[in-house]
Amino acid sequence: MSKRLTPSMAALQCFEAAARHLSFTRAAEELHLTQSAVSKQVAQLEEMLRHLLFHRVRRRLQLTPAGELYLAEVDKILTQVDMSSRYILSYGGETEVLRVATQPTFGARWLVPNLKGFSKRFPNIHLEIRSELEPFDLLKAKADVAFFFGQGSWPGAVCTRLFGEDVVPVCSPETLENKPIKSAADLTDLILLQCTSRPEAWHEWFLEQNLHTENSYHGPRFDTFYMCIRAAQAGCGVALVPKFLVTDEIADKKLVVAWDYSVRSSGSHFMAYSEHAVDIPKVRNFAEWVLEQAEFGNYPT
């Protein structure tokens, strides 16, 4: 493998500070170095890159086009190093990081509220939770545990069913003020908000009631249920969403059920982790916690 072109951290810090201040002197003061030391680091960096990073004009500095481009990259590098260092600094030697991937709305509306008390029971497990719209990659270790909606099939993973869901059409109270809904068919006269991950949802909802409409696939599309819910609240139309995701909005009368007919989704919500992770304590402890929440009443009805 060819030798990496790797400037020293000191050189990158000197360049970034000099670029920010457009002054070697002020950069030196910030970094507690001499002006000549900063200048020398930048000169060595320019030699390595074979590009001038600054124009020296009458004792003043100006970034060259190459310098401006390089500054943007160096900012990313220094920021990442700072974040990673603080990340490690904040944990004790016994702490384990558990990476959890979840779909955005499920994570915000069900998973996060059900994590209350987890850190007290397992103080040495630090949760790192991220939202994912694309299929998760357990086998390549991008996540230790993942939550997904589907049929519970995932090669190389242990999939545990948490619960199913019912979908209902919801909208803002104002949406129905001038449009009384006397049957499910009346919803076709409203704007049907679509969720990208469930393209067949409206079609199946109408079909369950023996209704056929050309409008079931028409309407604005949103990446997440959260955006569908917000659009419905804003009066943009009617959203067909899992009822457990909007219990708070319905209770607060921010949303109303446009037509009281729910359909059981064909899939369920699952928790998954690699078959190789079954006996890893942090994974096992987290999985047991989640199942407790699902089994003892903290699940949608």
N, C-alpha and C positions, 0 to 999 in steps of 0.2 A: 504494500500500500504506500502511495506517495506521502511524503512528509506534509503534515498539516501546516497551513499558514496561520499561525496562532500568535497574535500580538500579546504582549504582557498586559495584565490588568492595569498596571500603573500607567502604561502608555495610553490605554483607552480612557482612563480617568483624566489624565492630563489633557488629552485632545477634547473630551467632552466639556471640561471646565473652561478651557481656552475658547472653544466655540461658543459657549454660552455667554461668556463675558467679552468675547472678542479682544482678549488681553491676556498675554502670558503672565503679566505681573499680578493681576487680580486672581487668575487661576492659581498661581503659586501661593498667594495669601490664603486662599480657601483650602488648599491641600497641604498647607504647612511645609512647602518646599521652597527652594530658591527659584528665581525666575529662569536662571540658566538651566536648571534641572528639568523644568517643564518644557522649555524650548528644545532641549536635547531629546526628550522623549518623543515629542511631536516630529522632530526631524527624522528620528530613527523609524517612526511609523510611516512617514512619507516615503522613506527609502524602501521599506519593505513592500509597500503598496504600489510603488513606482508611479505615484501621482502626488502632485502638490495638493494639500488640503487647505492651505491658506495662501492668500496673497499678502505679502508684507508691503504695505503702502504707507510711507512716511510715519513709521513707528506705530501704525495701526494695522489691525488684522481684518481681513475679509475672507469669508469662506469661498472657496472655489466651488464650481458645480459638483465636482467629485467629493469635496468636503461636505457639502450639504447632504448629498446622498448617503455618505458614510455616517454622518451624524445621526440620521434617522435610524440606521441599523445599530449603532453603538448605544443609543438611548434604550433600545429594546433589550440589548444584552445586559447592560448595567442594571436596568429595572428588574430583569429576571433574576440576576444574581442576588440583588438585594432582597427580593421576595423569598427566594429559596433559602437564603441565610437566616432571615427572620423566621421562616417557617420551622427550620430545625431548632433555632434558638428557643422557640416558645414551648418545646416539648422536653419532658424528662427522658431519661434513658430507657424507661420501661414502656414508653408510649408506643402504640402501634397505630398506623394510619389505615383506615378502612375506606376504600374508594367505592362510592355508591353512585350508580347511574339510574336516572329515572326520567320518565316523560314529564315535561314541565308542569302541566296542570295537576296531574296526579301527585307529583312531588310536593307542590305548594299546598294543595287542598287536603290531602290525606296523609302522606308520609311525614312531612314536617310536624304537623300538630301531634302526631303519635310518637314523636321522638322525645317528648317531655319526660324527663326522669332517666333517660338512657345514660347520660353522662355521669349521673350520680351512682348508678349501679355499676357502670363500667368506666371508671375514671381514666383508665389507661388506654382506652380505645378512642382515637380521635377520628370523627367522621368527616370525610371530604365528599360532599354531595354535589353533583353537577347534573344539569339538565341535558338531555339528549333527544334530538328528533330522529336521528338516523338509528339503524339497528346497532345495538351495543356489541362490543367485542370482548367477551369474557376470556376466550381462549388465548388471546394475545395480551392478557393482563391489563387491559385499559380500565377494567372495573373488577372489583372483588365480588360485588353483589349488584344485580340489576333488577329493575321492575319493568314489566312490559305487559301489554294487553294482547291477547291472542288465544291460541288453542293449547298452549303449554308445551309446545314441542320446540326444543332447542338442542341441536347436536352437541354432545359433550358437556351438557349442563344438567344439574338437578333443578327441576322446575316445580315449585310448590304453589298450588292454587290458593289465592287469598279470598276472593269473592267475585261474584258476578255483578251485573249492573243493569238497571232499567234506564232507558233514555226517554226524555219528555221534551216537548216543545215549549220554550220559554221566551218571553219578550218583556219589554217594559210596560207598565200599566198604561202609559200614554199611547202606545202602539194600538191598543184595542179600543181607545176612546171613540174613534170615528169608524171603527170596523168591528162590529159585534160578530163573534164567531159562533155560528149555530151548528156547524158540523166540521169535521176534519177537512173536508173539501174546501172550506172557506179559506184555509191557510194558503192555498195556492195563489190567492190574490195578494198575498203579502210577500215581502222579500225573504227568501229562504237563505239563511246564512249557512255556509258550507264549511266543514272542517276537513282539511286536506287528508288527514289520516283515516277518515271514515267516509269515503266518497259515495258509498252505497246507502248511507244512513237514512236519508230522507226517502229514497225509493223504497226501502224495506219497511219504513214506518207506514207509508201510504199503502203498500201492498198488504200489510197485515190487516188493513181495514177494507180490503178489496177495492181500493181506489187506484186508478191509473191516471197519472198526470205527466205532461211533458215538461213541467217546471221543476221536477224533483232534483234535477242536477244543476239547475240554474241558480245563480246568486253569487255574491262575493265569497271568495275562499280565504280561509285563515289557517295558518300553520298549526295553531294550538287551540284547545278548547277555551283556554283563558281568554284569548282574543275574541273568540266567538261570543263568550259570555259578556265581555266588555262591550262588544258591538251591539248585542241585544239590549244591554242596559242603556246604551246611548240612543236607542230608538232606531237602529239601522235595519231591523228586521227581526225574524224569529230564528232562534238557534235550537237545534236538536242536540241535547247534551245529556250525559249521565246525571241522573237526579242527585246523586250524592255530592256532585261537584257544586251544586247551586242551592243547597239547603239553607245556607246563611242568607243568600240574596232573596230567596222566597220568604223566609221568616221575617226579614226586614222589609218586605214588600217592594224591594228594588226590582224584582222580577216576578212575573206571574206565569202560571201554566196556561198557555194559550188554548189548549184543548186537552182535557184530562184523559189522555190515553197514553199509557206507557208500553214500551216494547222491550222485552228482554233481549239484550245483546247476545249475539251468537258466541262471542268470546268471553274471557274472564281476565281478571288481573292476577298476574303471577309474580312471584319472586324467584330469581334464578341465581345460581352460582356454579362455578366449575365443579365437575365431578372430583377433581383433584383437591378441591378446597373443603371437602366435607368435614375433615378432622382438624381444620385450622381453627383454633379457639376463637379468634376475633370474628370469623365468619359464622361459626356455630352460635356464638352468643348473640350476634345481631339477628340472625335468622330466628332464634327462639323468641327474642323480644318482639319482632314484627308479628310472629304468629300469635303471641299473647294478645297483642292489640287487636288482631283480626278476630280472635276467638272469644274475647271477653267484651263484646259489645261495641268496639270502636270500628264498625264496618257499616257500609251503607245498607239501608233497608228499602 
